[in-house]
Each structure stands twice: as C-alpha cells, then as structure tokens.
Amino acid sequence: MDKSLIESLRACVFLLLFLRGSAYSNPNEKHVTVLESVTAWEGSCVLLPCTYSYREVIRNLTWIHNPVYNDKLKVFEGKVVYNHINETEVDSLFKNNVQYVGTAEKDCTVLLNNLRTEHSGQYGLRLVNNKDGKDGFKWMSKTYVNVTVSDSGPSFKIHPVPEITEGDLVTLTCSINYYCPHYNISLTWIEDVNGTTKTEIKNGTSGVSTEITLTFRPTWADDNKNITCAFHHGDPEKNESESVQLTVKYAPKNVKILSNNITEFKKGGNINLECSVERSNPPVNTFGWYKDDSTIFQITGTIKVDKPGKYHCVAGNGMVETRSKAVEISMLYAPTKPVIKRDGNTIEGQSVTLNCDTSANPPVFLYIWYKNGEQCFNDTNSKFKFSSIKISESGSYTCEAYNKLGQEISSLEDVDVKYAPKEATFSILNGSEKKEGDQITLNCSVRQGNPKITRYEWLKDGNSHQITTSELMVKTLTWTDSGKYSCRASNDIGGITSNSLFLNVHYAPKDAKITFLEGSKRQDKKEGDLVTLQCSVRQSNPKFTSYEWFKDRNPYKVTGLERLVISITWMDSGNYACGATNNIGGIISDLVFLKVQYAPRNVSLSITPGNHVTEYTDVTLTCKAQSIPAECQYLWFRNDHMLESNHLINIKRSDAGEYYCTARNTVGVIKSETVYLHVSYSHYTIGIFVSSALGSLIFLIILVSLVAYFRVWKKCSKTADDSSFFVLKKSHNENHQEQQTPSPGSSSERLNYSTLKFPTVNNGQINSPRTEIKQENSSDIYSIVKKSPITPEYENIESSKKTHEETQDEIHYSIIANLTREGTVHLQAPEVEYAMLKH
C-alpha cells in the first residue's frame, strides 16, 4: 500500500477520535433547551418546558432545585425535584407535587403544582446515560430556569397598537406570560368596535403565554375610543384591566360648499363660495375647485365666481380626497336669440313638434309663434306641436321668447309637408282575355305627390315587379302571366296602389308526370304485382278533358283514364308516358321506366366440350337463364344429387348420367331440361381390356390342353373303379394333428383306397348316393394334385417304384371337384363332396 495513503487514513482516524472526544469533553454544551424564567402565583402551577438533543440514550433524567456543583465529590447537589428512575430521591418539598408531562421523544417537560414561595429558585436538568449514574456520561443543563412564586404573579399587557387607518383590518393583542392547565385564568376585551376575538395558548421552550386578540375594521367614528383588556385569575374579586385609546386616520368628512344661500348673479357680477369640512384626521391641508367636472382653477378654501356653471370642491389631508356635492351657480340675463328645432318629419299625418330653443335667466315665461308673419300660437311652453300635420300647414315659422329682462325673436324656419302620390288607376289597354304568345300593354295613371314619384311597380298576385315608367308593353305572353294585376306608384314618403284587374291567359296543359301509387318510390316490381300509375298534370287553361297513355312511345291499350292499373307480367317492362289535351294543345310527360322482376326463364344447361366424352376428360357445365334481376344463383345436379362445382376434372364412366341445373334470383327458382352425359372408354382402358382378354384366352387354352391330357391319361390307368384312386401315404409328421397311429404289422408301403360317390340332384333335392358312375361329361371326376415343394409329385403309381427316401416327409393333397360342361370349377357347389385320405 502507498505510504501516503496510510498516512491519510491515520489522519482521518485521529480526526474522528478527536471529534468524538470533543463531543463529550464539554458536558455544559447547550444540548438542553429550557425557558430562562417563569413567574407564578402562590397556590397555582407552572410548566417547565424542556427538550434535549443528545445522541446517546438517556437512562436517567433528574430535575434539581438550586443545583450547586460539589467539586470534591464531583456531583451536583440540591433538592431533587423529579427523578424518573428513583422517586425516593425526590425531596419532601416536591413530593407528589411534580408531574412529568413530556409527550414526545426527548421531551423533558415537568409540571409543578401547589406552588409556594419556597419553590422559587433555579431549576436545572441532570441527564445520565446509565441507570445508577456510576458509569457512563453525565450532563447538566447549561441554562437554569428561574422560577418566581409570589402573590402578585405575572403581569398582563396590551401590545403596542399599530397605526390605524379607516377601513383597514386591525388586530389588537392582550397577553400574559403564563399558562397552567390546572389553574384558571381569563383575558377579555371590553370594546365597542364590533370586532371578533380569539384566544391562543403558547406552551414551549420558546415561551409560555396566554393571549387574546381583537380583530376589526375601524371607521372614523372609532377615533378616540377606549378599548379595555380585563384579566381574571383565582379570586373572582381580583380583576385587573388595562385600556388603550384608538387613533383612527380617515379622510375629510362632510365636505360641502357654503354660499350664504346665494346661487345667482346678474351678468357682470360675481359670488363668493367656501369649501367647508366638518372633521378630518389628520387635518385638511389642501383644497381643490372644479367647474363642470373638468376645470381646476384655484387651490384655496374660498373662491370668487363670475361665471355660471356647476361647482364642487375637494378637501385632502394626505390620505384620500373627499369631494363635495355640486352647486349650480347661475347668471341672470335676457333670452338669447331663439333657434327653431324640429322634432319629427314633416310628413302628412305624422306628429311634428317645433321647439323654440333659447337660454334665459330667469326662465322665459311666454313664447309667441308666427306663420308667414302672422301670429298663430302663443303659450308658456316653448313647443308648437302638430299632432297630425296637414299639407295646408306648410309655411315659414318664427318664435319670440320673453322674460323679465327682455325678449328675442328667432329666424325663419320653413315647414314643407311631404305626402305620398294620390289617385292611382290601372288599365289593360287591349283586352284581358289572351292566349299564350299574344302581346299586351299595361298602364298606370297616378296624380303627382311631394316629392315627385320615383318608382313604379307592377303587382301580380301580390308580388312586386319594379319598372321605371307608368306604361309596360309585354311582347309575348306565357302561361305564367295569368293573374291579378295592379300598379303602385311611390316616392320617398310612401306609395299608393291602384285598382286590380285579372289577366286570363289560355294555354295548353303543363308539366305532366307519372307517379306510382303503391306507397313506394321504387319502380322495380315483381311479376304478378298490381301496379297503379297516376298521371298528374299541374294545370291548364281551359281545363283539359282527357288523358292518353303510351308504352314505349306507342299508344297503350287503355286511354281516357287518369290512373292505369296493371297486373304486371314480365312483358310489361318498358317506358311509360301519359298526356293530356285541351282546345289549345297537349302535353306528354317524361318517360318512366317500369322494371318487372321475374323468376329465371329459358333456363338451359350446356356441356363443354359436349355431352359425348371419353373418360379422363375435363368437363364444364354452363347454366344460362333470362331474368330480372339478372343476378342469379346457379346450382348443378347429376341424377338429382347436387354437385359441388360445375367443373368436372378427369371424368369417369361412373360420372355418366342425367344432368340439369337450377337458376335462382330474388323472385324464384327454375330448373333446366335434363341433359344426358355419355362417358366412353378411353384408348388406354380399351388397351387394358384387350390385353386382359388375350391373357385369359391363352390361360384357357392351356387349361383345356391340360384337361384333355388328363382324360387320356385317366383312361389308360389300371384302376378298377373310375371313382377310386390311391395316394402314397405321407411319412410321420409330428405337426399333423389328425394323423392316426398305424396298426401293428402295418408298413409304410401300405395303401388306402377311397371311393368318392356324388349324390344326384333333382330339382334342388339331394338323393341317396349312387352306386355307379355314369360315363357322362357332367359327372367326370378330376384330381388336381399339388406336390410338396421339397418332394417330387407322384400320381397313381406303384409304391414299389418309389425309393425309401422318396417316401420320407411326402405330402399329397387332393381336391375333388365336379366340373360343369362349360369347364367352370365350383369349389363350393352343393353337388361336390370332399374326402381326406389317410393311411
């Protein structure tokens, strides 16, 4: 390890040890927090709030009254107030009078009850980290609590009152540095400021107190009021109190203008005004004057006014300025030159007022009105009113105003009464019965109005069409020109409407159309539905007398009816139209297509490549049909069994048969005619058949040859009975379960004979066995001999000709069958019997 690193570690260890020793080297270091002093009454109680912050676990906590350190014994001596381990050490002065009330960890608070003057003195806290105090660390609180017990006890006080301004939220506090849960004290506010009070207890090492607060918003009326805090403890007769006087700052109150009841002066004179303030705190030190809410013209308490107007003043004391009510100051003078002002429009029939506008002080007491220089009206009111002005009241008007200082007349005011046009007459110059395409002239005659006519209108059935002249030429009439006509002439005031005339324009029927009456807008119908077509014609003049129906632009079988009812078939699909006529002409509607939905028709099945195919060919079935709607679902069938697909891959002869298809749409389903599919052998299959036939023929020839040879051989045999034969006995075989044990004296050369007799059959019944075998082809007996694969085959030969080795383990099998004439072997026919030959 690096030497410098070792030195660094040593330095760190030394520093830690030094710091640890320093932590315990000064037992008086301030790790205990207590109050410095507490005052209480005799007979009351007192709390000694206390906390400590040592890291070690405290095993012993002791309060000592007037502790003194004994240097010889190295202990603190004094009266033990409280020992939470050993109560016997508690001094009799404190016995049963001290209670530990700490509620948290490292809380060393105690409560002293039943205080006497002897309890006055200093209180210190001794802490030990073991139980008996002999070993371990010990601490004594650096600060002692000075407790004073007397009759007077602690005093209460009102905290300094802050500066108070009207409207601000103010809180006054009255408190006493004392609290004990078992001793009743109370603080009360005696006040007239409409406030709220709140009591709060403080109990901690930062201080012990009981305080009461008073919160209120002062007004100017609270200035100089006295507020008292009353204190009570112990004896009810011992009450103490302390008062404080409020000083409230507020803006000037009741500011007003004084003018010695004079508010007017003659033109050229003046008047004095004074700004008065009833009260203010602090006193008023500024004034301001305003005329008509805008002009500041002097900053004093008194001014001289020589102009009329509304005056007000403001007073300020460094807080908020207060404004007085306005005072109207007027000046006396004769009426000024009047001006006639008109209220309302001078339109015939309306209300119009002429106002003679002037100013005067004192006010005008008489108004005289003149029309065209002649007096027409006089009144104390300045207004000359026309409740419904007439054309005849047009003219030039003047007014004259009088007060006690003089009179004045106005200039001329012209009154021109406006009115709408009068007496309008409407006429049709060349007749009111016309045909579509004719020409016509309309005329509107009107007497002039004031102002002149600026607009003519033609009214047709209440609808307006503006024109610029009183005569209108309609060059070509249409059927829409029929209606009730009048005219209207207007100017800026209004208009007048003439009499009405009816213009009758004759025309052919209009706007024919076809609608369906089944309650459905769709035009797709199903075959068999009942369809009603309605032919509607909007109008005609004169009224039409008959209807015509068309299908595919040809006259239909029914005519003259407004409605056409059809029980539709598929042939009724097509375009329909209807028409109507009168003595002027006719109209044909637009075409309406009627689509008839019907089940598939002409359903046919076609086979590709054809209905004669060879096996292993791919065949496609195609189904065609005619239908509406054209979308159909097709299914294919063979011999009434539905096919999964219409494509047949590698068809076989078994797929031949009757084929048909079905076509289905939303209306119904129809089956096609049946088509027979012929499937022939392919060249490959024919080749296989020919090869099989040739093989069978060759086998038959070989078989016939063998039979013929056997018959020849049979005739040459020495056997006495054609139905008997012999076989060489098989040598002993341990595996043969039914082999009999030979009798004594028998030898392996012994022969057994077996006669086979066949019963005759007549009409299915079996007769008794016959004794003779007729030499007929139908009853010939053949023997088919199979030799063992390890020994030579012997057939009806003498045993003496076989060697001993040839007879060992030799097995002969014989199958007897009755062959028919055709040469077929029936292995299980009832006319055949089997025999097992054994030695």
Secondary structure as UniProt FT lines:
FT   HELIX           3..25
FT   TURN            27..28
FT   STRAND          32..34
FT   STRAND          37..41
FT   TURN            42..43
FT   STRAND          46..48
FT   STRAND          50..52
FT   STRAND          60..70
FT   TURN            71..74
FT   STRAND          75..83
FT   HELIX           87..89
FT   TURN            92..97
FT   STRAND          98..100
FT   TURN            105..106
FT   STRAND          110..112
FT   HELIX           117..119
FT   STRAND          121..128
FT   STRAND          138..140
FT   STRAND          145..150
FT   STRAND          156..158
FT   STRAND          164..165
FT   TURN            166..167
FT   STRAND          170..176
FT   TURN            181..182
FT   STRAND          185..190
FT   STRAND          196..204
FT   TURN            205..206
FT   STRAND          207..216
FT   HELIX           220..222
FT   TURN            223..224
FT   STRAND          226..233
FT   TURN            236..237
FT   STRAND          239..245
FT   STRAND          248..253
FT   STRAND          256..258
FT   TURN            260..261
FT   STRAND          264..266
FT   TURN            267..268
FT   STRAND          271..276
FT   STRAND          279..281
FT   STRAND          286..291
FT   TURN            292..294
FT   STRAND          295..296
FT   STRAND          302..305
FT   STRAND          309..316
FT   STRAND          322..323
FT   STRAND          327..333
FT   STRAND          339..343
FT   TURN            348..349
FT   STRAND          352..357
FT   STRAND          366..371
FT   TURN            372..373
FT   STRAND          374..379
FT   STRAND          383..386
FT   HELIX           391..393
FT   STRAND          395..403
FT   TURN            404..405
FT   STRAND          406..409
FT   STRAND          413..415
FT   STRAND          418..419
FT   STRAND          422..428
FT   TURN            429..430
FT   STRAND          433..435
FT   TURN            436..437
FT   STRAND          440..447
FT   STRAND          455..460
FT   TURN            461..462
FT   STRAND          463..467
FT   STRAND          471..474
FT   HELIX           479..481
FT   STRAND          483..490
FT   STRAND          495..497
FT   STRAND          501..516
FT   STRAND          524..526
FT   TURN            527..528
FT   STRAND          530..541
FT   STRAND          546..551
FT   TURN            552..553
FT   STRAND          554..555
FT   STRAND          563..567
FT   HELIX           570..572
FT   STRAND          574..581
FT   STRAND          586..588
FT   STRAND          592..608
FT   STRAND          612..614
FT   TURN            615..616
FT   STRAND          619..628
FT   STRAND          633..638
FT   TURN            639..640
FT   STRAND          641..642
FT   STRAND          647..648
FT   HELIX           653..655
FT   STRAND          657..664
FT   STRAND          669..671
FT   STRAND          675..680
FT   HELIX           683..715
FT   TURN            722..723
FT   STRAND          724..725
FT   TURN            734..735
FT   TURN            737..738
FT   TURN            744..745
FT   TURN            748..749
FT   STRAND          754..755
FT   STRAND          759..762
FT   TURN            763..764
FT   STRAND          765..769
FT   HELIX           777..779
FT   STRAND          781..786
FT   TURN            789..790
FT   HELIX           799..801
FT   HELIX           804..807
FT   TURN            808..809
FT   STRAND          813..819
FT   TURN            821..822
FT   TURN            827..828
FT   TURN            830..831
//
